[in-house]
Amino acid sequence: MRRLRPEGVLVNDDYHALLARREAMRLRDQLLAPASRGAAAHSASYASPGPRTAASAPGAYDGAADQELIVRNLGLVTPFDALIAHLYDAMFERHPYLRKLFPESMEFQRAHLGRAFWYLIENLDRPEQVDAFCTRLGRDHRKLGVLPVHYEVFKVALEEALQRYAGGRLGADVTDAWLRMVRFAAAGMVRGANEALAEPAYWTADVTRHERRGRDVAVLRVRPSAPYPYRPGQYATLQSPLLPLTWRPYSMAGAPGGDGELEFHIRRTGPDGVSDALVTDTGVGDTLRLGPAQGTTTLDGELTRDVLVVAGGTGWATAKALLEDFAARRPPGRSAHLFLGARSADDLYDAPALVRLESRCPWLRVVRVLDDGPGGSGGSGGSGHRSVVDAPARHGDFGGHVAYVSGPPAMVTATAWHLSALGLPPDLIRHDPVPDTSAPVHAR
Ligand SMILES: NC(=O)C1=CN([C@@H]2O[C@H](COP(=O)(O)OP(=O)(O)OC[C@H]3O[C@@H](n4cnc5c(N)ncnc54)[C@H](O)[C@@H]3O)[C@@H](O)[C@H]2O)C=CC1
C-alpha cells in the first residue's frame, strides 16, 4: 500500500477515549447493580445485557403511539439534514474526543443516520422488526468502538438538537416520543452488541489476490485471520488502512469455500473513497478490516421454489454467491434463471467464472443484457426500456419463482417494480434495503 496513514493513534492513544471507556464500564456496572435499577431506570435499557427489561422488550413498547406523534409532527424536523447537523454539533461540543471516532468527512454518517431515522419512524408500529434490525446494527457497531455510554450521549445530543432546531414549536410529548424511540433502538443495539461478545468486533484479513478487471473494477480475495461465518447473499463492510474509520459494504462473492478465503468485487465510482483505495491502492499482502456479515437476502428457506436472479454490474457478486449456494443445495427438479446486466461486454468482468458456473449447472439459464447491445438502454436510439430491469418480462413467466435482485439502487427499485407488475408478491422479491436517497448502498 502506498498512501498509508497511521491509525493506532486515533483511539488507542487518546486519553479521553480511555477515560470514556472507564466511565462506560462504571456506568454499566452501576446499571447492572440491582439497587440502582430504579434510580437509573431510564438508562437501564441501554446497558442491560440479560433478559429484556420492560422498557426494551418489543412487546412492551407502544411504538404505534409514538409513531403517530412523530409522523404528525414530521414537518417540523424534516428534511433531517439540519437536525442531524445540530445533533452531531451538540455531541462534539460536549464530548470533543468523540469526533475522533468518526471519519473526517461526516457526509456518509449523516446520510446513514437520516436513513436510520426514516427506517425507525416507518417501522415503529412493528417493534419486533425494529428490535431485530437494531440488534443486528448493535452487533455491527462494535467494530466502531461504540460503547453503551455513547447511546446515552447520543440521546442527550438528540434532545438538544430537537430543542435547538424545532425549539418551542415541538411539543414535549413529541420530543418524548422521539427520545423513547431512540431509547428503544439503543436498547436493541446494546443487546445485539452484548450477544455478539463471543465473536471479534471485526476481523483482520490479508489480501491474497488482487486482479484489476478493466478500468474501474477489481476482484479481491482475502484471508480472514479467524474463521469468518456468513451465509451466501450476505455482505460485509470493509475498511482500508488508507481510510481509517470509513467502512463500506460489499457482498461476499461466492459461497463459503474450503480455503476460508473471501472474494469481493469492487467498482471504483470516484476518487478518494474506500472503493478507490481498494481498487487502485491495494495489493497482495495488505491487511484490511472486515465487519461481521450482514443482510438477510439469502436462500434460507427458499429452496422450495425455482429461483430468479436479476443482477447488474458488481451486483453480480451477490448473484454469484446465491447461485453457488443454490448449486450446492438445490432440490432435484429445481431450476434457476439469471439475468445479468452490464454496460458493455467489457463490463462482464467475471465472464469466465460465469461460463464455468453455466457449464456445470445444466439447470441454470443465463441471459446477458448489455446496455450497448442490440436494443439496449444505452445503445444508439435506445429509449431506456430494453435493459436488465425488464428483461424477465421478455423471457417468460416467472410466477411461482422467488426473485433476488442486486445492483445499483435505481436498477433494484425498477426491477422490483417490474417483477411486481409481473405478479410476483412482494415477499418473493428479495433484495437488500435500497436507500431512499441517490447515494448507493455500496457507496464509495
Ligand atoms: N460490489 C458489490 O459487492 C455489490 C454492489 N452492489 C451495488 O451494485 C452497484 C453496481 O454498480 P455498477 O457495477 O457500477 O453497475 P453499472 O452502473 O455498471 O450498471 C449495471 C447494470 O445496471 C443497470 N442500471 C444501472 N443504472 C440503472 C438505472 N438507473 N436504472 C435501471 N438500470 C440501471 C445497467 O443497465 C446495467 O445493466 C453499485 O451501486 C453497488 O452499490 C450490489 C451488491 C453487491
The ligand as an SDF file (V2000), in Angstrom:
LIG
                    3D

 44 48  0  0  0  0  0  0  0  0999 V2000
  -19.7650   -4.7020   -5.0680 N   0  0  0  0  0  0  0  0  0  0  0  0
  -20.6810   -5.4420   -4.5330 C   0  0  0  0  0  0  0  0  0  0  0  0
  -20.3900   -6.4110   -3.8370 O   0  0  0  0  0  0  0  0  0  0  0  0
  -22.1310   -5.1420   -4.7450 C   0  0  0  0  0  0  0  0  0  0  0  0
  -22.5200   -3.9670   -5.3140 C   0  0  0  0  0  0  0  0  0  0  0  0
  -23.8310   -3.6590   -5.4260 N   0  0  0  0  0  0  0  0  0  0  0  0
  -24.2460   -2.4130   -5.9910 C   0  0  0  0  0  0  0  0  0  0  0  0
  -24.2320   -2.6540   -7.3440 O   0  0  0  0  0  0  0  0  0  0  0  0
  -23.9910   -1.4450   -7.9810 C   0  0  0  0  0  0  0  0  0  0  0  0
  -23.0950   -1.8360   -9.1040 C   0  0  0  0  0  0  0  0  0  0  0  0
  -22.7560   -0.7510   -9.7830 O   0  0  0  0  0  0  0  0  0  0  0  0
  -22.0440   -0.8890  -11.1610 P   0  0  0  0  0  0  0  0  0  0  0  0
  -21.2260   -2.1050  -11.2370 O   0  0  0  0  0  0  0  0  0  0  0  0
  -21.3780    0.4160  -11.3230 O   0  0  0  0  0  0  0  0  0  0  0  0
  -23.3040   -1.0140  -12.1270 O   0  0  0  0  0  0  0  0  0  0  0  0
  -23.4390   -0.3910  -13.5760 P   0  0  0  0  0  0  0  0  0  0  0  0
  -23.6100    1.0730  -13.4710 O   0  0  0  0  0  0  0  0  0  0  0  0
  -22.3190   -0.9250  -14.4000 O   0  0  0  0  0  0  0  0  0  0  0  0
  -24.8280   -0.9830  -14.0420 O   0  0  0  0  0  0  0  0  0  0  0  0
  -25.0350   -2.3420  -14.1240 C   0  0  0  0  0  0  0  0  0  0  0  0
  -26.3750   -2.6300  -14.7240 C   0  0  0  0  0  0  0  0  0  0  0  0
  -27.4060   -1.9540  -14.0390 O   0  0  0  0  0  0  0  0  0  0  0  0
  -28.2160   -1.2250  -14.9640 C   0  0  0  0  0  0  0  0  0  0  0  0
  -28.5250    0.1070  -14.4200 N   0  0  0  0  0  0  0  0  0  0  0  0
  -27.6400    1.0000  -13.9850 C   0  0  0  0  0  0  0  0  0  0  0  0
  -28.2700    2.1090  -13.5760 N   0  0  0  0  0  0  0  0  0  0  0  0
  -29.5940    1.9030  -13.8000 C   0  0  0  0  0  0  0  0  0  0  0  0
  -30.7610    2.6640  -13.5790 C   0  0  0  0  0  0  0  0  0  0  0  0
  -30.6980    3.9010  -13.0980 N   0  0  0  0  0  0  0  0  0  0  0  0
  -31.9490    2.1260  -13.8990 N   0  0  0  0  0  0  0  0  0  0  0  0
  -32.0210    0.8870  -14.4090 C   0  0  0  0  0  0  0  0  0  0  0  0
  -30.9560    0.1110  -14.6230 N   0  0  0  0  0  0  0  0  0  0  0  0
  -29.7530    0.6110  -14.3310 C   0  0  0  0  0  0  0  0  0  0  0  0
  -27.3920   -1.0300  -16.1780 C   0  0  0  0  0  0  0  0  0  0  0  0
  -28.2420   -1.0130  -17.2970 O   0  0  0  0  0  0  0  0  0  0  0  0
  -26.5070   -2.2370  -16.1900 C   0  0  0  0  0  0  0  0  0  0  0  0
  -27.1570   -3.2820  -16.8380 O   0  0  0  0  0  0  0  0  0  0  0  0
  -23.4500   -0.4470   -7.0230 C   0  0  0  0  0  0  0  0  0  0  0  0
  -24.4110    0.5400   -6.8130 O   0  0  0  0  0  0  0  0  0  0  0  0
  -23.3390   -1.2450   -5.7800 C   0  0  0  0  0  0  0  0  0  0  0  0
  -23.8370   -0.4640   -4.7080 O   0  0  0  0  0  0  0  0  0  0  0  0
  -24.8080   -4.5190   -5.0500 C   0  0  0  0  0  0  0  0  0  0  0  0
  -24.4900   -5.7210   -4.4770 C   0  0  0  0  0  0  0  0  0  0  0  0
  -23.1210   -6.1110   -4.2820 C   0  0  0  0  0  0  0  0  0  0  0  0
  1  2  1  0
  2  3  2  0
  2  4  1  0
  4  5  2  0
  4 44  1  0
  5  6  1  0
  6  7  1  0
  6 42  1  0
  7  8  1  0
  7 40  1  0
  8  9  1  0
  9 10  1  0
  9 38  1  0
 10 11  1  0
 11 12  1  0
 12 13  2  0
 12 14  1  0
 12 15  1  0
 15 16  1  0
 16 17  2  0
 16 18  1  0
 16 19  1  0
 19 20  1  0
 20 21  1  0
 21 22  1  0
 21 36  1  0
 22 23  1  0
 23 24  1  0
 23 34  1  0
 24 25  1  0
 24 33  1  0
 25 26  2  0
 26 27  1  0
 27 28  1  0
 27 33  2  0
 28 29  1  0
 28 30  2  0
 30 31  1  0
 31 32  2  0
 32 33  1  0
 34 35  1  0
 34 36  1  0
 36 37  1  0
 38 39  1  0
 38 40  1  0
 40 41  1  0
 42 43  2  0
 43 44  1  0
M  END
$$$$
